[in-house]
Amino acid sequence: MLTGIYTKQFAEVFESLLSTSGISCYQLSQYADINQAYLSRLKSGEKTNPSPEIVMRIGLALVHFSENVKISDVEKLFNATGRTMFPKHRGY
């Protein structure tokens, strides 16, 4: 189980972005093809450390549905799991 700084951070960022976007977990689940109960558990902090694929699907759905959510907000979701969307430059 994930502990420390990231345990609740994802839930806080996710809940904030859902509020900013004005969409429901149900709408998000339908668009992103993610189980609604799983999204609710992520939002509440009951589940932590979603996979990068799930974070990306959530982020893209939020950006799709709302002009208030930007790609930089998706990066905040990744950062809340200790990851980034932008891997280090490899020289190409």
mmCIF file of the C-alpha atoms, coordinates in Angstrom:
data_MODEL
# 
_entry.id   MODEL 
# 
loop_
_atom_site.group_PDB 
_atom_site.id 
_atom_site.type_symbol 
_atom_site.label_atom_id 
_atom_site.label_alt_id 
_atom_site.label_comp_id 
_atom_site.label_asym_id 
_atom_site.label_entity_id 
_atom_site.label_seq_id 
_atom_site.pdbx_PDB_ins_code 
_atom_site.Cartn_x 
_atom_site.Cartn_y 
_atom_site.Cartn_z 
_atom_site.occupancy 
_atom_site.B_iso_or_equiv 
_atom_site.pdbx_formal_charge 
_atom_site.auth_seq_id 
_atom_site.auth_comp_id 
_atom_site.auth_asym_id 
_atom_site.auth_atom_id 
_atom_site.pdbx_PDB_model_num 
ATOM 1  C CA . MET A 1 1  ? 0.000   0.000  0.000   1.00 0.00 ? 1  MET A CA 1 
ATOM 2  C CA . LEU A 1 2  ? 1.215   3.448  -0.902  1.00 0.00 ? 2  LEU A CA 1 
ATOM 3  C CA . THR A 1 3  ? 1.969   5.634  2.088   1.00 0.00 ? 3  THR A CA 1 
ATOM 4  C CA . GLY A 1 4  ? 3.296   9.085  2.709   1.00 0.00 ? 4  GLY A CA 1 
ATOM 5  C CA . ILE A 1 5  ? 2.789   12.244 0.686   1.00 0.00 ? 5  ILE A CA 1 
ATOM 6  C CA . TYR A 1 6  ? 0.897   10.671 -2.229  1.00 0.00 ? 6  TYR A CA 1 
ATOM 7  C CA . THR A 1 7  ? -1.674  8.728  -0.206  1.00 0.00 ? 7  THR A CA 1 
ATOM 8  C CA . LYS A 1 8  ? -4.350  11.448 -0.201  1.00 0.00 ? 8  LYS A CA 1 
ATOM 9  C CA . GLN A 1 9  ? -2.836  13.930 -2.632  1.00 0.00 ? 9  GLN A CA 1 
ATOM 10 C CA . PHE A 1 10 ? -4.327  12.286 -5.736  1.00 0.00 ? 10 PHE A CA 1 
ATOM 11 C CA . ALA A 1 11 ? -7.801  12.285 -4.184  1.00 0.00 ? 11 ALA A CA 1 
ATOM 12 C CA . GLU A 1 12 ? -7.521  15.981 -3.369  1.00 0.00 ? 12 GLU A CA 1 
ATOM 13 C CA . VAL A 1 13 ? -6.343  16.969 -6.850  1.00 0.00 ? 13 VAL A CA 1 
ATOM 14 C CA . PHE A 1 14 ? -8.873  14.680 -8.557  1.00 0.00 ? 14 PHE A CA 1 
ATOM 15 C CA . GLU A 1 15 ? -11.778 16.004 -6.495  1.00 0.00 ? 15 GLU A CA 1 
ATOM 16 C CA . SER A 1 16 ? -10.716 19.586 -7.173  1.00 0.00 ? 16 SER A CA 1 
ATOM 17 C CA . LEU A 1 17 ? -10.509 18.997 -10.935 1.00 0.00 ? 17 LEU A CA 1 
ATOM 18 C CA . LEU A 1 18 ? -13.880 17.257 -10.973 1.00 0.00 ? 18 LEU A CA 1 
ATOM 19 C CA . SER A 1 19 ? -15.360 20.271 -9.243  1.00 0.00 ? 19 SER A CA 1 
ATOM 20 C CA . THR A 1 20 ? -13.622 22.663 -11.639 1.00 0.00 ? 20 THR A CA 1 
ATOM 21 C CA . SER A 1 21 ? -14.828 20.687 -14.659 1.00 0.00 ? 21 SER A CA 1 
ATOM 22 C CA . GLY A 1 22 ? -18.422 20.489 -13.464 1.00 0.00 ? 22 GLY A CA 1 
ATOM 23 C CA . ILE A 1 23 ? -18.814 16.859 -14.548 1.00 0.00 ? 23 ILE A CA 1 
ATOM 24 C CA . SER A 1 24 ? -19.796 13.882 -12.453 1.00 0.00 ? 24 SER A CA 1 
ATOM 25 C CA . CYS A 1 25 ? -17.908 10.668 -11.796 1.00 0.00 ? 25 CYS A CA 1 
ATOM 26 C CA . TYR A 1 26 ? -20.618 8.956  -13.860 1.00 0.00 ? 26 TYR A CA 1 
ATOM 27 C CA . GLN A 1 27 ? -19.978 11.161 -16.916 1.00 0.00 ? 27 GLN A CA 1 
ATOM 28 C CA . LEU A 1 28 ? -16.247 10.706 -16.511 1.00 0.00 ? 28 LEU A CA 1 
ATOM 29 C CA . SER A 1 29 ? -16.612 6.950  -16.179 1.00 0.00 ? 29 SER A CA 1 
ATOM 30 C CA . GLN A 1 30 ? -18.670 6.745  -19.363 1.00 0.00 ? 30 GLN A CA 1 
ATOM 31 C CA . TYR A 1 31 ? -16.243 8.799  -21.443 1.00 0.00 ? 31 TYR A CA 1 
ATOM 32 C CA . ALA A 1 32 ? -13.017 7.319  -20.046 1.00 0.00 ? 32 ALA A CA 1 
ATOM 33 C CA . ASP A 1 33 ? -14.387 3.757  -19.846 1.00 0.00 ? 33 ASP A CA 1 
ATOM 34 C CA . ILE A 1 34 ? -13.404 3.410  -16.190 1.00 0.00 ? 34 ILE A CA 1 
ATOM 35 C CA . ASN A 1 35 ? -15.611 1.777  -13.567 1.00 0.00 ? 35 ASN A CA 1 
ATOM 36 C CA . GLN A 1 36 ? -17.608 4.454  -11.742 1.00 0.00 ? 36 GLN A CA 1 
ATOM 37 C CA . ALA A 1 37 ? -17.140 2.784  -8.359  1.00 0.00 ? 37 ALA A CA 1 
ATOM 38 C CA . TYR A 1 38 ? -13.357 2.785  -8.897  1.00 0.00 ? 38 TYR A CA 1 
ATOM 39 C CA . LEU A 1 39 ? -13.427 6.510  -9.737  1.00 0.00 ? 39 LEU A CA 1 
ATOM 40 C CA . SER A 1 40 ? -15.461 7.186  -6.600  1.00 0.00 ? 40 SER A CA 1 
ATOM 41 C CA . ARG A 1 41 ? -12.897 5.288  -4.503  1.00 0.00 ? 41 ARG A CA 1 
ATOM 42 C CA . LEU A 1 42 ? -10.070 7.314  -6.101  1.00 0.00 ? 42 LEU A CA 1 
ATOM 43 C CA . LYS A 1 43 ? -11.968 10.527 -5.369  1.00 0.00 ? 43 LYS A CA 1 
ATOM 44 C CA . SER A 1 44 ? -12.538 9.579  -1.725  1.00 0.00 ? 44 SER A CA 1 
ATOM 45 C CA . GLY A 1 45 ? -8.934  8.451  -1.223  1.00 0.00 ? 45 GLY A CA 1 
ATOM 46 C CA . GLU A 1 46 ? -9.988  4.880  -0.484  1.00 0.00 ? 46 GLU A CA 1 
ATOM 47 C CA . LYS A 1 47 ? -7.955  3.793  -3.525  1.00 0.00 ? 47 LYS A CA 1 
ATOM 48 C CA . THR A 1 48 ? -4.573  5.331  -4.230  1.00 0.00 ? 48 THR A CA 1 
ATOM 49 C CA . ASN A 1 49 ? -1.833  5.124  -6.837  1.00 0.00 ? 49 ASN A CA 1 
ATOM 50 C CA . PRO A 1 50 ? -3.774  4.640  -10.079 1.00 0.00 ? 50 PRO A CA 1 
ATOM 51 C CA . SER A 1 51 ? -1.773  3.437  -13.075 1.00 0.00 ? 51 SER A CA 1 
ATOM 52 C CA . PRO A 1 52 ? -0.383  5.997  -15.525 1.00 0.00 ? 52 PRO A CA 1 
ATOM 53 C CA . GLU A 1 53 ? -2.938  4.794  -18.092 1.00 0.00 ? 53 GLU A CA 1 
ATOM 54 C CA . ILE A 1 54 ? -5.842  5.474  -15.719 1.00 0.00 ? 54 ILE A CA 1 
ATOM 55 C CA . VAL A 1 55 ? -4.466  8.905  -14.798 1.00 0.00 ? 55 VAL A CA 1 
ATOM 56 C CA . MET A 1 56 ? -4.130  9.776  -18.494 1.00 0.00 ? 56 MET A CA 1 
ATOM 57 C CA . ARG A 1 57 ? -7.659  8.583  -19.291 1.00 0.00 ? 57 ARG A CA 1 
ATOM 58 C CA . ILE A 1 58 ? -9.059  10.621 -16.399 1.00 0.00 ? 58 ILE A CA 1 
ATOM 59 C CA . GLY A 1 59 ? -7.057  13.676 -17.408 1.00 0.00 ? 59 GLY A CA 1 
ATOM 60 C CA . LEU A 1 60 ? -8.016  13.535 -21.072 1.00 0.00 ? 60 LEU A CA 1 
ATOM 61 C CA . ALA A 1 61 ? -11.685 13.115 -20.201 1.00 0.00 ? 61 ALA A CA 1 
ATOM 62 C CA . LEU A 1 62 ? -11.553 16.128 -17.886 1.00 0.00 ? 62 LEU A CA 1 
ATOM 63 C CA . VAL A 1 63 ? -9.863  18.235 -20.576 1.00 0.00 ? 63 VAL A CA 1 
ATOM 64 C CA . HIS A 1 64 ? -12.407 17.048 -23.145 1.00 0.00 ? 64 HIS A CA 1 
ATOM 65 C CA . PHE A 1 65 ? -15.421 17.977 -21.016 1.00 0.00 ? 65 PHE A CA 1 
ATOM 66 C CA . SER A 1 66 ? -14.277 21.299 -19.621 1.00 0.00 ? 66 SER A CA 1 
ATOM 67 C CA . GLU A 1 67 ? -12.601 24.422 -20.914 1.00 0.00 ? 67 GLU A CA 1 
ATOM 68 C CA . ASN A 1 68 ? -11.588 25.060 -17.292 1.00 0.00 ? 68 ASN A CA 1 
ATOM 69 C CA . VAL A 1 69 ? -9.274  22.030 -17.156 1.00 0.00 ? 69 VAL A CA 1 
ATOM 70 C CA . LYS A 1 70 ? -5.969  22.297 -19.017 1.00 0.00 ? 70 LYS A CA 1 
ATOM 71 C CA . ILE A 1 71 ? -3.158  19.888 -19.831 1.00 0.00 ? 71 ILE A CA 1 
ATOM 72 C CA . SER A 1 72 ? -1.162  21.455 -16.989 1.00 0.00 ? 72 SER A CA 1 
ATOM 73 C CA . ASP A 1 73 ? -3.914  20.201 -14.656 1.00 0.00 ? 73 ASP A CA 1 
ATOM 74 C CA . VAL A 1 74 ? -3.403  16.669 -15.995 1.00 0.00 ? 74 VAL A CA 1 
ATOM 75 C CA . GLU A 1 75 ? 0.258   17.035 -15.045 1.00 0.00 ? 75 GLU A CA 1 
ATOM 76 C CA . LYS A 1 76 ? -0.918  17.877 -11.507 1.00 0.00 ? 76 LYS A CA 1 
ATOM 77 C CA . LEU A 1 77 ? -2.778  14.550 -11.449 1.00 0.00 ? 77 LEU A CA 1 
ATOM 78 C CA . PHE A 1 78 ? 0.403   12.737 -12.492 1.00 0.00 ? 78 PHE A CA 1 
ATOM 79 C CA . ASN A 1 79 ? 2.465   14.658 -9.933  1.00 0.00 ? 79 ASN A CA 1 
ATOM 80 C CA . ALA A 1 80 ? -0.029  13.653 -7.233  1.00 0.00 ? 80 ALA A CA 1 
ATOM 81 C CA . THR A 1 81 ? 1.012   10.039 -7.848  1.00 0.00 ? 81 THR A CA 1 
ATOM 82 C CA . GLY A 1 82 ? 4.725   10.838 -7.882  1.00 0.00 ? 82 GLY A CA 1 
ATOM 83 C CA . ARG A 1 83 ? 4.905   10.652 -11.694 1.00 0.00 ? 83 ARG A CA 1 
ATOM 84 C CA . THR A 1 84 ? 5.114   13.049 -14.607 1.00 0.00 ? 84 THR A CA 1 
ATOM 85 C CA . MET A 1 85 ? 3.671   13.178 -18.122 1.00 0.00 ? 85 MET A CA 1 
ATOM 86 C CA . PHE A 1 86 ? 6.958   14.585 -19.371 1.00 0.00 ? 86 PHE A CA 1 
ATOM 87 C CA . PRO A 1 87 ? 9.815   12.094 -19.246 1.00 0.00 ? 87 PRO A CA 1 
ATOM 88 C CA . LYS A 1 88 ? 13.322  13.459 -19.282 1.00 0.00 ? 88 LYS A CA 1 
ATOM 89 C CA . HIS A 1 89 ? 14.623  14.538 -22.648 1.00 0.00 ? 89 HIS A CA 1 
ATOM 90 C CA . ARG A 1 90 ? 16.616  11.757 -24.311 1.00 0.00 ? 90 ARG A CA 1 
ATOM 91 C CA . GLY A 1 91 ? 18.466  13.873 -26.825 1.00 0.00 ? 91 GLY A CA 1 
ATOM 92 C CA . TYR A 1 92 ? 16.189  13.407 -29.821 1.00 0.00 ? 92 TYR A CA 1 
# 
